Amino acid sequence: MGTPEFAVPALGALSQSKHRIAAVVTGEDKPSGRGKKVQPTPVKLKAQELGLTVLTPKSLQGDGLFDQLFGLEPDVIVVIAFRILPERLFQLAKEGAFNVHASLLPKYRGAAPIHWALINGEKETGLTSFFLKKKVDTGDIILQQKIKINDNDDYDSLSSRISQLAGSFVLETLNIIESGSLTLTEQDEKLASPAPKLTPENCMIDFGFPSQNVHNFIRGLSTTPGAYTFFRDQKIKLYQSRLPENDSESPFDSGTIIPDKSRLLVKCAKSAIELLEVVPEGRKAMDGLSFINGFRPKAGETFGKSAKALKG
């Protein structure tokens, strides 16, 4: 069971293993892209390429999917980047259902564990497989794998790397279950932390934080969903940044564009941050110098909330 591109490598690894995939459950076809053309999910495309049976239920609550899966008599259900399953579904398989989560649980429970690990400046994250329970992301741990977060990682690079590692990780988890030598670890609730879904409302950047925090926020959101700010009432997405070397404290207010003809520097709390890739509303991505040459910021101009937003 899976839907986005993140789950595709795991499906590919399973298809090449000794295990037989009875069916693939994924989301319905949905409009996507600028033309809003109806598209199948990445997992469905991969499953069709492999010649597998694909189920795309409208609901997980009715009898339809339950009856279909019951008829397949699955030994185990593998879940990666899918929806929350009702209890009777994850109890259906003989050996149970396990989820592959992109963090070292119980840290970063929720829909956006990779984003929040980067936003919070973590140096490592990982993969966790655990048996499903009624309460989301709380089941007993089967296996964990630590993954280093590099200084130049952003959401795009880290998500891609974790996704690729998930293939062999799923197979290792299945081998442990099949061997019967399970040693489950209960999650320590004292160490739990949330990783809630990111919405447009909490993707707006605040340059009033220290530059390291601002940089982590930008790399944590990367191109998906992307941090943003406003300039001259125009929404600007911020895809890449870095901390300038030998940066000294400047007298400007937070969010002010610091005069510099060669790079796009913005004042944060005390120090500054350099914006490397930005996307003005209705335009293609551009580097910081192109933004300066195109928009020609005046002395004292700032990034921040739009006048329209403030009036609203």
FENMO-V339283 format. One record per residue. N is the residue number from 0. BURIAL is b if it has 9 or more other ideal C-beta (glycine too) atoms within 8 Angstrom, else e. Layout:
[[N:BURIAL] [N:BURIAL]]
//
This chain:
[[0:b] [1:b] [2:b] [3:b] [4:e] [5:b] [6:b] [7:b] [8:b] [9:b] [10:b] [11:b] [12:b] [13:b] [14:b] [15:e] [16:e] [17:e] [18:e] [19:e] [20:b] [21:e] [22:b] [23:b] [24:b] [25:b] [26:b] [27:e] [28:e] [29:e] [30:e] [31:e] [32:e] [33:e] [34:e] [35:e] [36:e] [37:e] [38:b] [39:e] [40:b] [41:b] [42:b] [43:b] [44:b] [45:b] [46:b] [47:b] [48:e] [49:b] [50:e] [51:b] [52:e] [53:b] [54:b] [55:b] [56:b] [57:e] [58:e] [59:b] [60:e] [61:e] [62:e] [63:e] [64:b] [65:b] [66:e] [67:b] [68:b] [69:e] [70:e] [71:e] [72:e] [73:b] [74:e] [75:b] [76:b] [77:b] [78:b] [79:b] [80:e] [81:b] [82:e] [83:e] [84:b] [85:e] [86:e] [87:e] [88:b] [89:b] [90:e] [91:b] [92:b] [93:e] [94:e] [95:b] [96:b] [97:b] [98:b] [99:b] [100:b] [101:b] [102:b] [103:b] [104:b] [105:b] [106:b] [107:b] [108:b] [109:b] [110:e] [111:b] [112:b] [113:b] [114:b] [115:b] [116:b] [117:b] [118:b] [119:e] [120:e] [121:e] [122:e] [123:b] [124:b] [125:b] [126:b] [127:b] [128:b] [129:b] [130:b] [131:b] [132:e] [133:e] [134:e] [135:e] [136:b] [137:e] [138:b] [139:b] [140:b] [141:b] [142:b] [143:b] [144:e] [145:e] [146:b] [147:e] [148:b] [149:e] [150:e] [151:e] [152:b] [153:b] [154:b] [155:b] [156:b] [157:b] [158:b] [159:e] [160:b] [161:b] [162:b] [163:e] [164:b] [165:b] [166:b] [167:e] [168:b] [169:b] [170:b] [171:b] [172:b] [173:b] [174:e] [175:b] [176:b] [177:e] [178:e] [179:e] [180:e] [181:e] [182:e] [183:e] [184:e] [185:e] [186:b] [187:e] [188:e] [189:e] [190:e] [191:b] [192:e] [193:e] [194:b] [195:e] [196:e] [197:b] [198:e] [199:e] [200:e] [201:e] [202:b] [203:b] [204:b] [205:e] [206:b] [207:e] [208:b] [209:b] [210:b] [211:e] [212:b] [213:b] [214:b] [215:b] [216:b] [217:b] [218:b] [219:b] [220:b] [221:b] [222:e] [223:e] [224:e] [225:b] [226:b] [227:b] [228:b] [229:b] [230:b] [231:e] [232:e] [233:b] [234:b] [235:b] [236:b] [237:b] [238:b] [239:b] [240:b] [241:e] [242:b] [243:b] [244:e] [245:e] [246:e] [247:e] [248:e] [249:e] [250:e] [251:e] [252:e] [253:b] [254:b] [255:b] [256:b] [257:b] [258:e] [259:e] [260:e] [261:e] [262:b] [263:b] [264:b] [265:b] [266:b] [267:b] [268:b] [269:e] [270:b] [271:b] [272:b] [273:b] [274:b] [275:b] [276:b] [277:b] [278:b] [279:b] [280:e] [281:e] [282:e] [283:e] [284:e] [285:b] [286:e] [287:b] [288:b] [289:e] [290:b] [291:b] [292:e] [293:e] [294:e] [295:e] [296:e] [297:e] [298:e] [299:e] [300:b] [301:e] [302:b] [303:e] [304:e] [305:b] [306:e] [307:e] [308:e] [309:e] [310:e] [311:e]]
//
